[in-house]
Amino acid sequence: MERRTRMYRGAVGLLLAGGVLLTGCSGGGTTHDTSAAERGKRAPVPAPAATGGAASTGGAAEDGAKPADSAEKPDELREAAPPDYLSTFALDVDTASYGYARRTLADGRLPGPETVRPEEFVNSFRQGYHRPDGNGFTVSVDGARAAGEDEDGDWSLVRVGLATRAAPSSAERPPAALTFVVDISGSMASPDRLGLVKTSLGTLTDELRDDDSVSLVTFSDEASTVLPMTRLREHRGKIHDAVDSMESADSTNVAAGVRRGYEEAVDGHRKGANNRVVLLSDALANTGETDADAILERIDSARRDYGITLFGVGVGSDYGDALMERLTNKGDGHTTYIADEEQARKVFVDQLPAHIELTARDAKAQVAFDPKTVEKFKLIGYEDRKVADDDFRNDSVDGGEVGPGHTVTALYAVRLRDGASGHVATATVRWLDPKSRAAHERTGSVETGAIDGKLWGDSSARLQVTAVAAYFADNLRGGALPGAPSLAALASRADELARKTEDDSVAKLATAIGRADRLKSGRADAGTGAGEGEMD
C-alpha cells in the first residue's frame, strides 16, 4: 500500500474546471484556458477525470488505493503505445543525493550507485521557470535533440518543469515552530558533523524572528528533551546555551529521537505557524528500530491531526542516505545535505521559508505521450517516486509536499517516430491545497517544433545545465542514456555554462564532474570542497 493510502479520507476536493495550456519552448508559447472536456479530446490524454459525486462535490476518495507499479525496470525504454503512454510520479524536491555525491567526490571517492538519484541532481539547479502569483504551480515543457540518427533512432530530451511561487522573505513568512532532533551519537563526534550542526543551529538562533519558537531533542542510545518549545523573544541566550551543551555520546537510536521529537512538536504545536520537525543526523541507525516504516508507524496522528512535517538535514562523509530519504518521504517532507558553514547558512537562513512552509500537499505529475509521434520514452530518475497511472487522481495515494521557491524538473529521453510532427506530450500536475485540501490541476504541452533544436548550442542554457546534471548522475550509476557525452566532455560543457550563466553552482558541478572523471580514469584528484546546488 502506498504511503498514507488511508490518510485524508474525504480530502478529495473540487478539481479546477480548467488548466493552463503552455506551448512552445520553455513554456513560452501561447497561454490559454482549456476546459476538462476540451483536454479530453486530445489523444493521448492523462488518466480519466474522476467521475461521480467525488469530483464535483468533494466526496470521499475510494479506500484501499492501488499501490505504485514497482515491477517495471527503471532503465526500460517503453513503447509509447496505449495503454502504456502515461508516466506518473510523486513530486520530489530532495537534493541530498547531489550534495552527498559532491562531498564524496571531494573526499576522493566515487559515490555508490545506489545513492545517486538523477532527479535530485537536476533539482539542485536553477531552472528559470515562470512562477505563479499565488499558490499552486506553473507548468513548462520544452526540449531539444540529444542525439542524431544512429542505430537506436533519433532521440530528444523533453523537460517538464513545475514551479511554485517565489519564497517570501523572512519578515513575510508565517511564524515557525521548529523541533530540532539532533543526533549526538558517537559517529557524529567530528567538526563536520555535530560541530557543524551546533554552528548551524547557533546561526539560526540569531536569525530567527522573535515570534518564532524552537525546541531541541537529542538522541544517541536514548532520546532526551534538552529544551521544550521556547519563543525566541527574550530567550535567545537560553537557546544558545542548550545548543552549546550538546556533546556526542554512544549509539544511534533514530527511532527514539524521531518519536520524542514528534511528541515535543505536538506538545508545542502552534496554530497558524509552520510546525516542522527537523532531523539533523548522519542517519547511520544501529540501535532500536532502524526501518523507516517502523520508526514512523507511531507518528501518523501527528501528521494527520497537526500537519507536522519532517525536514531531513544530512551531514557526514558516511551518511545513511537511503534511511533519511525514506524517513522524510513518509514524514511528508524532504531532505538536503550540508558539508560546511556556507551551505548551512543557505539552508537555515537564506532558504528557510522554502524548507518549512508548504504550498502544495500530495502533489503528483502525469505526462501523457502521444503514440502518433512518440515511439519510446524513458523518465530519468524518480524510481522511488513512481505512482500507478490509475492513482493520479486518487487523493488518498501519497504524493510529494512542495514549498514556495521550489522548482521540480522531470527529464525524459524520448524517441520520436520517423517523420513525426505535431503534439508530443501533455504534462499535468495535481495537488491539494495545504489548508482546504481542495484538489487543483494545471496542464502544459509541447509540440515537435519546440524540441527540434540541438541540445548543445541551440537550446537554453538552463536546459543544458539540466542535461549535464542528468547525464552526470546517470554516468555515476552506470547508465547509458542516448546521446550521453563523456565525463570529460560534460565537465567542459559545465565550465562553459558556468561562464555563460555566471552561476557558481554550475562551476561547482563542473568541478565535481572533473573529479569523477579523474577517479574513473585512475588519476589522482586534487582539492576539497563539497556542497549543495541552488534553489531558485
C-alpha positions, 0 to 999 in steps of 0.5 A: 500500500502506498504511503498514507493510502488511508490518510485524508479520507474525504480530502478529495476536493473540487478539481479546477474546471480548467488548466493552463495550456503552455506551448512552445519552448520553455513554456513560452508559447501561447497561454490559454484556458482549456476546459476538462472536456476540451483536454479530453479530446486530445489523444493521448490524454492523462488518466480519466477525470474522476467521475461521480459525486467525488469530483464535483462535490468533494466526496470521499476518495475510494479506500484501499488505493492501488499501490505504485507499479514497482515491477517495471525496470527503471532503465526500460525504454517503453513503447509509447503505445496505449495503454502504456503512454502515461508516466506518473510520479510523486513530486520530489524536491530532495537534493541530498543525493547531489550534495552527498555525491559532491562531498564524496567526490571531494573526499576522493571517492566515487559515490555508490550507485545506489545513492545517486538519484538523477532527479535530485541532481537536476533539482539542485539547479536553477531552472528559470521557470515562470512562477505563479502569483499565488499558490499552486504551480506553473507548468513548462515543457520544452526540449531539444535533440540529444542525439542524431540518427544512429542505430537506436533512432533519433532521440530528444530530451523533453523537460517538464518543469513545475514551479511554485511561487517565489519564497517570501522573505523572512519578515513575510513568512508565517511564524515557525515552530521548529523541533530540532532532533539532533543526533549526538551519537558517537559517529557524529563526534567530528567538526563536520558533523555535530560541530557543524550542526551546533554552528548551524543551529547557533546561526539560526538562533540569531536569525530567527524572528522573535515570534518564532519558537524552537525546541531541541531533542537529542538522541544517541542510545536514548532520546532526551528533551534538552529544551521544550518549545521556547519563543525566541523573544527574550530567550535567545541566550537560553537557546544558545546555551542548550545548543552549546551543551550538546556533546556526542555520546554512544549509539544511534537510536533514530527511532527514539529521537524521531518519536520524542521529537514528534511528541515535543512538536505536538506538545508545542504545536502552534496554530497558524505557524509552520510546525516542522520537525527537523532531523539533523543526523548522519542517519547511520541507525544501529540501535532500536528500530532502524526501518523507516516504516517502523520508526514512523508507524507511531507518528501518523496522528501527528501528521494527520491531526497537526500537519507536522512535517519532517525536514531531513538535514544530512551531514557526514562523509558516511551518511545513511542516505537511503534511511533519511530519504525514506524517513522524510518521504513518509514524514511528508517532507524532504531532505538536503545535505550540508558539508560546511558553514556556507551551505548551512547558512543557505539552508537555515537562513537564506532558504528557510521559508522554502524548507518549512512552509508548504504550498502544495500537499500530495502533489503528483505529475502525469505526462501523457505521450502521444503514440502518433509521434512518440515511439519510446520514452524513458523518465530519468530518475524518480524510481522511488517516486513512481505512482500507478497511472490509475492513482493520479487522481486518487487523493488518498495515494501519497504524493510529494509536499512542495514549498514556495521557491521550489522548482521540480524538473522531470527529464525524459529521453524520448524517441520520436517516430520517423517523420513525426510532427505535431503534439508530443506530450501533455504534462499535468500536475495535481495537488491539494491545497495545504489548508482546504485540501481542495484538489487543483490541476494545471496542464502544459504541452509541447509540440515537435517544433519546440524540441527540434533544436540541438541540445548543445548550442541551440537550446537554453542554457538552463536546459543544458545545465539540466542535461549535464546534471542528468547525464552526470548522475546517470554516468555515476550509476552506470547508465547509458542514456542516448546521446550521453557525452563523456565525463570529460566532455560534460565537465567542459560543457559545465565550465562553459555554462558556468561562464555563460550563466555566471552561476557558481553552482554550475562551476561547482558541478563542473568541478565535481564532474572533473573529479569523477572523471579523474577517479574513473580514469585512475588519476589522482584528484586534487582539492576539497570542497563539497556542497549543495546546488541552488534553489531558485 
